[in-house]
Structure formats: C-alpha cells, structure tokens
Amino acid sequence: MTDVADAIVVGAGIVGAACADALAQDGWRVRVLERARPGGRATAAGMGHVLVLDDSEAQFALTRLGRDLWRARDWPPSVERDDCGTIWVAADDAEFDAARGKSEWYAARGVRTGLLDARALRDAEPELHEGLRGGLHIADDLVVHPPTATAHLLACARAHGALVEPLRSVRVVGDGNVELDDDTRLSAALVVVAAGLDTPRLLGHRPDALRIRAKKGHLVISDRAPGFVRHQLVELGYLKSAHGGTARSVAFNAQPRRSGQLLLGSSRQVDVVEPRVEHDMLAAMIARAMRFLPRIGSLPGLRVWTGLRPSTDDNLPFIGRLPDAPRTIVAAGHEGLGITTSLSTAKLVADLAADRTPCIDPRWFACDRSTAELAHG
Ligand SMILES: Cc1cc2nc3c(=O)[nH]c(=O)nc-3n(C[C@H](O)[C@H](O)[C@H](O)COP(=O)(O)OP(=O)(O)OC[C@H]3O[C@@H](n4cnc5c(N)ncnc54)[C@H](O)[C@@H]3O)c2cc1C
C-alpha cells in the first residue's frame, strides 16, 4: 500500500492499534499516524489487568465485551497472557456484604464468580493478612503485557494492508482530514482520533463536550518471587478510591507476572502531568499494600514508573462520531480501563464506521453526552 487511505487512525496506543486492526480486517485501507513510538505512552505504563467491572451498565457492557474479545483471540507468547483471575479482597463484614451483592449482580449477567470466606481466601492466597474477611473471585479475568499486545495488533493490521507510520505528528484534525506538523495534509473518508490525552487539543479543544484530564499513576515491579501471589488482588475499596473524586488516592492492587515478578499499584493524582516519581505517593502505596500483604516489604523493588490515565468526567470513554464532523470518530478517554476495553472500543468504532448495528449501545459513549446533560441541567 502506498500513500492512500480510506481511514486514518491518529495515535498508536492500544486503542488506536485495536481500531486499526478492526478497520483493516473490515477491508478499510488504513493509515496509522503516531507522533512517537507505538504503545509508548499510557499504554506502556498500564498494568495490563483485563477485567469486568460493575460501576455502571455502560462500563460493564464495555469491559465484559472487551474481556471476552481478549479471551477469544490467539495471542503470541510475548503478550504474556495469564488467565489468573481476580480476587477482590474484603477487609471486613461491610466489604464482604458488598462482595456478596456484587457476586449476585454478576451472576445475574452470566459472569462466573465465587465468594470466598476467610479460610478459602487464605487457601487461595497464603501471603494475605490472616485478619481479612474474604473475597470475590472473578475467574475469567486475565493479565497481559500491553506494549507487546499493541505491537501484535499493529502487525495484524499491517497483515491486512495497513500502513503504520511512527514519528508522524498530527497538528490538527478536521472533518475527514488531518494536517501534520510537517505541513502535510491528508484526507480520508474517515478519521479515527485515538490520541489519548492529546485528543481534545487535536480537535481544537471542546472544553464542555470533550474534556479529558490526566490521572497520574505509579507502579512498582519487584524482583522475581514466583507464587508470592497467584491472582490479581484488588481491595474492594478500589473503585471508591479510583473514582471518588479526591485529588490524590492510593489503593491496594497486586499482580503476578509470568516472569514471577509482582507488579504493585496503584495511585491516582488528578490533573498531575509531571512524570517524576513522587516518593510520598510511593510510600503511601506500599504502606497500603502491607496492610494486605505484610511480607511484601521483603521483596526487593526493581523499577518504579508513572503514567497518565486519560480520564473523562463520568469515567466512560468517548467513542463515537463528532456531531459536527461526522467523518471523525473519537476513541479516547479510557482512564484505567483502556487495555481491557481497547478491543470492544475497536469493535464499536468498526460498527459505527460501517453503519452496522452497534455491538453496544453507543449513546453511553457519545461525544456530545456531556453537552446534552448540561442542556438538561
Ligand atoms: C499506572 C496505570 C495503570 C493502568 N492499569 C491498567 C490496567 O490494569 N488495565 C487496563 O485496562 N488499563 C489500565 N490502565 C489504563 C490504560 O493504560 C489506558 O487507558 C490506555 O493505555 C489508553 O490507551 P490509548 O491508546 O487511548 O492512549 P495512549 O497509550 O496514550 O496512546 C495515545 C497515542 O497517541 C499518540 N499521539 C498523541 N498525540 C498525537 C499526535 N498529535 N499525532 C500523532 N499521534 C499522537 C501518542 O504518542 C500515543 O502513542 C492503566 C494506566 C496507568 C497509567
């Protein structure tokens, strides 16, 4: 393929890569423009936990489909897929009641879950603190390595004729056209903007309708300690901490890697874009983890990094056509779920692009939903 395209995808993080793959498989001649290195931004920082979540019906639909698509696909060994499942840890009776409620909610929607009492929790995860009340096991959640998954998706897109161009920076997106920093102008029947945090700027800032803010996060990876934890472990208070609206928060979130290492999260700082590691946040994260895994302090930490989650005001991504620019589809603002929901986002984008019946109700993710809400007070 040379210089032509039916569809231009701006941004080659995991969301852009998944969109490029889905569109190329549908027969679109796709051209991907990436400012830097594919998968090098939020995607490289992500933890790679692929999970269902129950914050809202919209979030459940997108995560459930996303997780199913991850499970249905053949991934090369480099993607380090691990079907380890999730255990949501309940510290006390109130959290255990919440776990029971979630278990019923999920079961009614066909998600495999199991309620663990204190003893079953300890049997499943012997390193956990013995005073914990129990847990909720979600068997079909998994863990992957996001940057190599992105590379694989781009390779699949290329195999279907896509042209992937790193080091091509887009200055501005119009309706069905883009202008690059080197003054090149390109046009196409469709432009998909999957530029993460940079998306609103490329579209000329729509501050009311399309606000995407940074939520900085820290992660630490330990030396090898195979079997120290066996499932992705998350405290049940995680969602409150993640979306509670506080400017800074930490929650216990520990992941076993195929390498035998332990990946530990997580922190959130709203509107912080400075990438440096902040030792007070790191200390708070580790102190929180020690309440659940008392011996975690004995594992040497090898590396710490930070990343910026692209987050929206209602914690749902924007996936849809711009009302005043119908040849432009936005796919951005996935906060802490962009790895999980990359494939379901891409399926929805491909459905919208082809004018097919969408796989999920697109109104939940419409770009003008905030404007509409504002209009209704
Ligand atoms: C600490 C942390 C932990 C996380 N853990 C998880 C997890 O366990 N599970 C999960 O599902 N999600 C997780 N996430 C969230 C997930 O990483 C993000 O939601 C996801 O990577 C967003 O992907 P994206 O493609 O939209 O954005 P990005 O990866 O940021 O990609 C956007 C791309 O657009 C490019 N771009 C920007 N501007 C331009 C331009 N002008 N021209 C051309 N290209 C441009 C950028 O260079 C970049 O490559 C985590 C995130 C963080 C930070």
The ligand as a Gaussian input file, in Angstrom:
#p B3LYP/6-31G(d) Opt

LIG

0 1
 C       -0.485000       3.329000      36.099000
 C       -1.512000       2.835000      35.130000
 C       -2.071000       1.571000      35.299000
 C       -3.048000       1.116000      34.400000
 N       -3.526000      -0.149000      34.542000
 C       -4.472000      -0.616000      33.676000
 C       -4.973000      -1.939000      33.802000
 O       -4.543000      -2.721000      34.652000
 N       -5.967000      -2.327000      32.957000
 C       -6.468000      -1.516000      31.985000
 O       -7.397000      -1.924000      31.278000
 N       -5.980000      -0.249000      31.815000
 C       -5.003000       0.210000      32.636000
 N       -4.513000       1.476000      32.511000
 C       -5.114000       2.372000      31.509000
 C       -4.558000       2.168000      30.112000
 O       -3.149000       2.079000      30.140000
 C       -5.006000       3.359000      29.238000
 O       -6.396000       3.588000      29.375000
 C       -4.722000       3.038000      27.761000
 O       -3.361000       2.707000      27.588000
 C       -5.084000       4.232000      26.897000
 O       -4.701000       3.896000      25.592000
 P       -4.765000       4.980000      24.439000
 O       -4.351000       4.283000      23.179000
 O       -6.074000       5.678000      24.461000
 O       -3.707000       6.099000      24.890000
 P       -2.108000       6.148000      24.718000
 O       -1.474000       4.863000      25.036000
 O       -1.652000       7.352000      25.464000
 O       -1.941000       6.357000      23.156000
 C       -2.210000       7.571000      22.510000
 C       -1.189000       7.676000      21.399000
 O       -1.486000       8.824000      20.615000
 C       -0.245000       9.395000      20.215000
 N       -0.449000      10.789000      19.884000
 C       -0.771000      11.820000      20.743000
 N       -0.801000      12.978000      20.078000
 C       -0.547000      12.689000      18.779000
 C       -0.415000      13.497000      17.608000
 N       -0.571000      14.823000      17.680000
 N       -0.131000      12.884000      16.434000
 C        0.044000      11.538000      16.369000
 N       -0.038000      10.728000      17.467000
 C       -0.321000      11.309000      18.646000
 C        0.639000       9.225000      21.453000
 O        2.019000       9.344000      21.135000
 C        0.229000       7.842000      21.936000
 O        1.067000       6.824000      21.416000
 C       -3.501000       1.957000      33.343000
 C       -2.913000       3.202000      33.165000
 C       -1.914000       3.639000      34.034000
 C       -1.287000       4.975000      33.794000

